[in-house]
Amino acid sequence: MITNFIGTVSKWAIPFFLAAVPLYGAFRKVKVFESFVEGAKGGVQTAVRIIPYLVAMLVAVGMLRAAGAIDMMAEALSPILGWLRFPAEILPLAIMRPLSGSGSLGIVTELVSTHGPDSFIGRLAASAYGSTETTFYVLAVYFGAVGIRKTRHAVIAGLTADVASLAAAVIVCRLAFL
């Protein structure tokens, strides 16, 4: 029942928003295409400003992965996670996701190819990937691009949201797929 509902919502969410946003803009008498082009110009300018921060973040993530720090943290935390009934296979994803979208996508891809897309681990990996954010990437790149230096509260809020999203993904996947 819940999987049918999730499937239906998933199938229609993007087409709904692709139709609803321009229709709403037209209803409000907004020049939709001109607004879109103006936003795209701003996006290009932002992309140019964030390149140095992006390079720095990618180098840092690469160093962590190459040094094996991600795997060492996963191994150290696995006893606690067993007690919480959190699958140990997902832990490297949970650690990598706040740091790097592409690194965590690689982990999801590996989990799905190892366990299968319809397995509990595959579904949980996809759900965890989709429900969490690249917190440190966002802070380093976007906050750096606009000159925000005091990110202490943003780090706490972002990581708290990541933990809550990860817990919700585990709970929902246990309810829906086990």
Secondary structure, 3 states (H helix, E strand, C coil): CHHHHHHHHHHHHHHHHHHHHHHHHHHCCCCHHHHHHHHHHHHHHHHHHHHHHHHHHHHHHHHHHHHCHHHHHHHHHHHHHHHCCCCHHHHHHHHHCCCCHHHHHHHHHHHHHHHCCCCHHHHHHHHHHHHCCCHHHHHHHHHHHHCCCCCHHHHHHHHHHHHHHHHHHHHHHHHHHC
